[in-house]
Amino acid sequence: LREGDWVEVVRAGEVIPQVLGPLRDRRTGRERPFRMPESCPACGTPAERPEGEILRYCPNATCPGRLFEGIVHFAGRDAMDIRGLGEERVRQLLDTGLIGDVADLYRLDVATLEQLDRFGAQSARLLVDAIAASKERQLSLLLYGLGIRHVGKEVARLVARHFGTLDALAGATVETIDDVPGVGHAIAEAIVSFFHEPRNRDLV
């Protein structure tokens, strides 16, 4: 595939869109071969590709792109399910300086939100109530929402069920996490690494 290609798509299993390939006869010559970015498009930090993996990552913990995507993920339906906090709202809250991480969401109040464009009293109250309601979510949803590397929904459920509390997990070793059925060594290392990072401990 090249940038600018027309592609043929079918419904695999009558549901899932599957790209079969490019329509080469529709190429005009303006298409460009895809090149993986060498640096982060949001902050310019050189991208890293962990050994044995395909994807590249921005290693900058303060990258504005990572921050934005992290908050959107945290608020998503599969994580903390904060209704009304989509990409546009997250961008607005970041741009106005009202939030700098997911913890700041829990400091927002109706009076502050009402001062923003496209926020009325009702929409401000609904968002504050939705954020408050997210405090009652299961531990597994919080773990998934935090965006810990390699921790998907199923791993988050297994780990939450095994350790029971966030404090117990934060104090766990690679060996104790590795002992959880269904959790591999790389996942255990990622969890321990996450909680050993002072920035992440402060966030939690």
C-alpha positions as CSV (number, residue, x, y, z in Angstrom):
1,L,0.0,0.0,0.0
2,R,1.1,3.6,-0.7
3,E,-0.2,6.9,0.6
4,G,-2.9,8.0,-1.7
5,D,-3.9,4.5,-2.9
6,W,-7.4,3.5,-3.7
7,V,-8.0,0.1,-2.0
8,E,-10.4,-2.8,-2.4
9,V,-12.3,-3.6,0.8
10,V,-14.6,-6.5,1.6
11,R,-16.7,-7.4,4.6
12,A,-14.9,-10.4,6.1
13,G,-17.4,-12.7,7.8
14,E,-20.1,-10.2,6.7
15,V,-18.9,-7.8,9.4
16,I,-15.3,-6.8,9.6
17,P,-13.8,-4.5,6.9
18,Q,-10.8,-6.2,5.3
19,V,-8.4,-4.5,3.0
20,L,-7.6,-6.8,0.1
21,G,-5.0,-4.6,-1.5
22,P,-4.4,-1.5,-3.7
23,L,-6.1,-0.9,-7.0
24,R,-2.9,-0.4,-9.0
25,D,-4.8,0.6,-12.2
26,R,-6.1,3.7,-10.4
27,R,-2.6,4.9,-9.4
28,T,-1.7,8.4,-10.8
29,G,2.0,8.4,-9.9
30,R,1.4,10.8,-7.0
31,E,1.2,8.0,-4.5
32,R,4.1,7.7,-2.1
33,P,5.6,4.6,-0.4
34,F,4.8,4.7,3.4
35,R,7.8,5.3,5.7
36,M,7.5,4.8,9.4
37,P,8.2,8.1,11.2
38,E,11.6,8.3,12.8
39,S,10.4,10.8,15.3
40,C,7.2,11.5,17.2
41,P,4.9,13.8,15.1
42,A,3.7,15.5,18.3
43,C,6.9,16.3,20.2
44,G,9.8,15.4,17.8
45,T,11.4,12.9,20.2
46,P,13.1,10.1,18.3
47,A,10.8,7.1,18.2
48,E,11.8,3.8,19.7
49,R,11.1,0.3,18.5
50,P,11.5,-2.3,21.3
51,E,13.4,-5.4,20.3
52,G,11.1,-8.1,18.9
53,E,8.2,-5.7,18.3
54,I,6.8,-4.1,15.1
55,L,5.4,-0.8,16.5
56,R,7.4,2.3,17.3
57,Y,6.7,4.4,20.4
58,C,7.4,7.9,21.6
59,P,9.4,7.4,24.8
60,N,8.7,11.0,26.0
61,A,6.5,10.7,29.1
62,T,5.5,14.4,28.8
63,C,4.7,14.2,25.1
64,P,1.5,16.2,24.4
65,G,0.3,13.5,21.9
66,R,0.7,10.7,24.5
67,L,-1.0,12.8,27.1
68,F,-4.0,13.5,24.9
69,E,-4.4,9.9,23.7
70,G,-3.9,8.7,27.3
71,I,-6.8,10.8,28.6
72,V,-9.0,9.8,25.7
73,H,-8.3,6.2,26.4
74,F,-8.9,6.6,30.2
75,A,-12.3,8.2,29.6
76,G,-13.3,5.6,26.9
77,R,-16.2,3.3,27.1
78,D,-14.0,0.2,27.7
79,A,-12.2,1.9,30.5
80,M,-13.6,4.5,33.0
81,D,-16.6,5.2,30.7
82,I,-16.8,9.0,31.3
83,R,-19.8,10.0,29.2
84,G,-19.4,13.3,27.4
85,L,-15.6,13.3,27.5
86,G,-14.6,12.6,24.0
87,E,-11.6,13.8,21.9
88,E,-13.0,17.3,21.4
89,R,-13.7,17.9,25.1
90,V,-10.3,16.5,26.1
91,R,-8.6,18.8,23.6
92,Q,-10.5,21.8,25.0
93,L,-9.6,21.0,28.6
94,L,-5.9,20.5,27.7
95,D,-5.8,23.7,25.6
96,T,-7.3,25.8,28.4
97,G,-4.9,24.3,31.0
98,L,-7.7,22.9,33.1
99,I,-6.2,19.5,33.1
100,G,-2.7,18.2,32.7
101,D,-3.3,14.5,33.4
102,V,-6.2,12.2,34.2
103,A,-6.1,13.0,37.9
104,D,-7.0,16.6,37.1
105,L,-10.3,15.5,35.8
106,Y,-11.4,14.8,39.4
107,R,-10.8,18.4,40.3
108,L,-13.1,19.9,37.7
109,D,-16.3,21.7,38.9
110,V,-19.4,23.0,37.3
111,A,-18.6,26.7,37.8
112,T,-15.2,26.4,36.0
113,L,-16.6,24.4,33.1
114,E,-19.4,26.8,32.6
115,Q,-16.9,29.5,31.6
116,L,-15.7,27.5,28.6
117,D,-17.1,27.8,25.1
118,R,-19.8,25.3,24.2
119,F,-20.4,24.5,27.9
120,G,-23.7,25.4,29.5
121,A,-24.9,24.7,33.1
122,Q,-26.5,21.4,32.1
123,S,-23.6,20.1,30.0
124,A,-21.1,21.1,32.8
125,R,-23.2,19.4,35.4
126,L,-23.5,16.2,33.3
127,L,-19.8,16.0,32.8
128,V,-18.9,16.6,36.4
129,D,-21.5,13.9,37.4
130,A,-20.0,11.5,34.8
131,I,-16.5,12.0,36.2
132,A,-17.8,11.4,39.7
133,A,-19.6,8.2,38.7
134,S,-16.3,6.9,37.3
135,K,-15.0,6.7,40.8
136,E,-17.2,3.6,41.3
137,R,-15.7,1.6,38.4
138,Q,-14.0,-1.7,39.0
139,L,-10.3,-2.0,39.7
140,S,-9.8,-3.8,36.4
141,L,-11.2,-0.9,34.4
142,L,-9.0,1.6,36.2
143,L,-5.9,-0.6,35.4
144,Y,-6.9,-0.8,31.8
145,G,-7.6,2.9,31.7
146,L,-4.2,3.8,33.0
147,G,-2.7,2.5,29.8
148,I,0.0,0.3,31.3
149,R,2.0,-1.3,28.5
150,H,0.8,-4.8,27.5
151,V,-2.2,-4.6,29.9
152,G,-5.4,-5.1,27.9
153,K,-8.8,-5.7,29.3
154,E,-8.4,-9.4,30.0
155,V,-5.0,-9.0,31.7
156,A,-6.4,-6.2,33.8
157,R,-9.2,-8.4,34.9
158,L,-6.9,-11.3,35.9
159,V,-4.5,-9.0,37.8
160,A,-7.3,-7.1,39.6
161,R,-8.9,-10.3,40.7
162,H,-5.7,-11.8,42.0
163,F,-4.4,-8.7,43.9
164,G,-7.7,-7.2,44.9
165,T,-6.4,-3.6,45.5
166,L,-4.3,-1.1,43.7
167,D,-1.9,-0.8,46.6
168,A,-1.3,-4.6,46.6
169,L,-0.5,-4.5,42.9
170,A,1.7,-1.4,43.2
171,G,3.8,-3.2,45.8
172,A,4.0,-6.5,43.9
173,T,7.2,-7.9,42.4
174,V,7.8,-9.2,38.9
175,E,7.8,-12.7,40.3
176,T,4.4,-12.5,42.1
177,I,2.7,-10.9,39.1
178,D,4.3,-13.5,36.8
179,D,2.7,-16.2,39.0
180,V,-0.8,-15.1,38.0
181,P,-2.2,-17.6,35.5
182,G,-2.6,-15.9,32.1
183,V,0.0,-13.2,32.8
184,G,3.4,-13.4,31.1
185,H,6.8,-12.2,32.2
186,A,6.8,-9.2,29.8
187,I,3.5,-8.1,31.2
188,A,4.7,-8.5,34.8
189,E,7.8,-6.4,34.0
190,A,5.7,-3.7,32.4
191,I,3.4,-3.4,35.5
192,V,6.3,-3.2,37.9
193,S,8.0,-0.7,35.7
194,F,4.8,1.4,35.6
195,F,4.5,1.5,39.4
196,H,8.2,2.2,40.0
197,E,8.0,5.4,38.0
198,P,7.5,8.3,40.5
199,R,5.3,10.2,38.0
200,N,2.9,7.3,37.8
201,R,2.8,6.7,41.5
202,D,1.9,10.4,42.0
203,L,-0.8,10.1,39.3
204,V,-2.4,7.1,41.0
